[in-house]
């Protein structure tokens, strides 16, 4: 996974400059609601960055569950580790790896109960390989969630230039639409659309 260089250099500021609270937090919360994970679940967070998903996942999986965060940037993972340590989350494992070329050596052979990627697949090339890895490392009957971006629609289309600028600054391809490749590999697909359709959420089950 090739993260933009500025993510490496400004990892400590990422949570401030990423429009998390006014815009992108809504997509994460929509995904958590659709995932509705059981306590004790073991979750893969692909492209975890600074760990912005951790708090929401912890609310569901609890101390008996676990979170494995994967990111290509050691600096982003350093911030994720600080977040976990500050909160006392001892069930977080962080892996420095290319999400488009994951192997059992990176994640182990035991499949996860769920896999999640938020605003990360559209950064990757080829993102299809990362999505395939998410599915391959999730157990049969487990769930896979993707949160990513597109151009706003309807009345919100007026915000398209700002959305495109935000994606360009972050290194994302607003035209990638990685959630469109979740079918047919996944079943029982659930969806949500927030912030004027700019943020798309899809959650599906791995065929049993």
N, C-alpha and C positions, 0 to 999 in steps of 0.2 A: 504494500500500500504506500503510495507516495503522498505524504502530507506536505502541504506547502511549507517552504522553509520558514516563513514567518511564524508558523505555529510552533516550530522548534525554538525560535528566538524569543517569542513573546508568550510562552506557555504560562508564565506567572500572571499575565494580564488577560488571558483568554476569557475567563468567566465574566470579566467586566466589558470587554469589547465585542462579545459575540451576540448581543441583543437577547440574552437568555431570558431574562424576566419579562420584558415587554412583549416578546414575540415567541421564542422557540420553546420555552418551558411548557406551553400549552400542548405541543405535540407529544412531549414526553408523558405528560399526565394522561392524555388520551390513550397512549399506548399501554400505560400501566393499568388503566381501567379495563381495556380489552384483554390484556394478558391474564389478569385476575389469578395470579399464581398462588399455589398452596404453600403454606409454611413448610420449610424444609426443602424447597426446590433448589436445584443447582442450575445456575444461569450463566450463559456466555454473553458478555457484552463486547461486541465486535466494533473496534474503533472507539474505544471508551473515552479517549481524550483525558480530561482532567477528572473524570469520575462523576459527571453531572447526573448520571442515571442511578448512582449508588443509593442515594437516600430513598428514592421511590421503590427501588427493588428491595431494599432492606425492610421497608414497611410490610412487604408481602412475605418474603422468604424467612425473615427472622434469623436468630442466631444459629438455628439448626440447619439453615440453608447455606448456600455459598454463591459467590459471584467471582467469575474469572473474567478480568478485563484484558483485552488485547489491543495494543496500539503500536505503531511503528516508531513513534517518537519517544525516546527515553525521557525527554524533558516533560512531555505531557504526562507520562506515567509517574514521574516524580511528584507532580502536583496531585495526581490521583492517589498516590501512596500517602501523601500528607493529609489529604481529605479523609482517607480511611483511618489513619492513625489518630487524627484529632477527634474523630467520632467513636473511636474504640471498636471499629468493625474488624474483628480478627478473622472474619470469614471471607476476606477479599484476597484473591491471588491475581497478580499482575504479570502479564507476559509481553515482552517486547518481540514482536513478530510482524511480518508482512501478511496482512489479512487476506491477500489474494493468493497466497501460497502456503496455507496452513497445513500441517501434517499432524499425525498422532504424536510425534515427538514434541510438538509445541503444546498440545492440549491434553495428551494422554488418550487412552483408548476408551474410557468410560464416557458414554454419551451424556449430554446435558438434558435437563428437563425442558429447558427453554433457551432460545437465543434471541438477542436483541441487537439492532443496529440503528442508531439515531443520527441523522444528518451526516453519515459517514460514507455510505456506499457511493454517493454522488461525487465523493472526493477521489475515489479509487479507480484505477485502470489496470486490469479489467474488473469492473465491479461485479460482473456475473460470476466470476470465480469466487469472490468473497461470499456472495449469496449462496452459491452451491456449497461452500464450506460450512456456512451456518446450518444449512439443512442437513448436511452429511453428519455433523457433530451433534445433532439433536436426536433424541431417542424417538422411536415410533410412538405416535400418540402425543409427542411433545409439541410445543408451540414455537413459532418463529414470528418475530415482529420486526417490521421495517418502518422507520419514520424518515421521510425525506421531503424534498421541496420541488415545487413546480411554479409556473407563473400563476399569480392570482387570477381568479375568474369572476364573472358577473360584475357587479358594481365595484368589487375590489380590484378589478383589472387596472384601475387607475394607478394602483400602487406597483404595477409591474416594473417600471424603471428602478424603483428603490429595491425591490426584491432581487432583480438581476444584479444590481450593484452589490448588495449584501453577499450574494452567492459568489460573484466575481472576486470580491475582497477575501472571501474565505477559501477560495480555490475550488468551489463546487460547480458542477455542471447542472444548471437548472433544467436542462432538457434531458437529463439522464433517465428519470422516471423508473428507478430500479424496482419499485413495487409491482410493475407490470409483468415482471418475470416470475412472480411468486405462484402463478397458476400456469400450467397444471401441476407443478411439483407438490403444492400444498392443498389441503382440503379445508372446508368450512371457513372460508376466508371472511373475516370481519373487517370493516373499514370505518374510518373517521376522516373528516376533512375540517380543518380549522384555519383560522386567520385568513378568511376569504379564499379558502382553497389553496393557499400558498403551501400549507403543510398537509401532507398526505400520510395517513397511518393505515397500515395493513397488518393483520395478525391471522395466521393460518396454522393448521395442524399438519404434522408429518404423517403421511399415510401409514396406517398400522397393518 
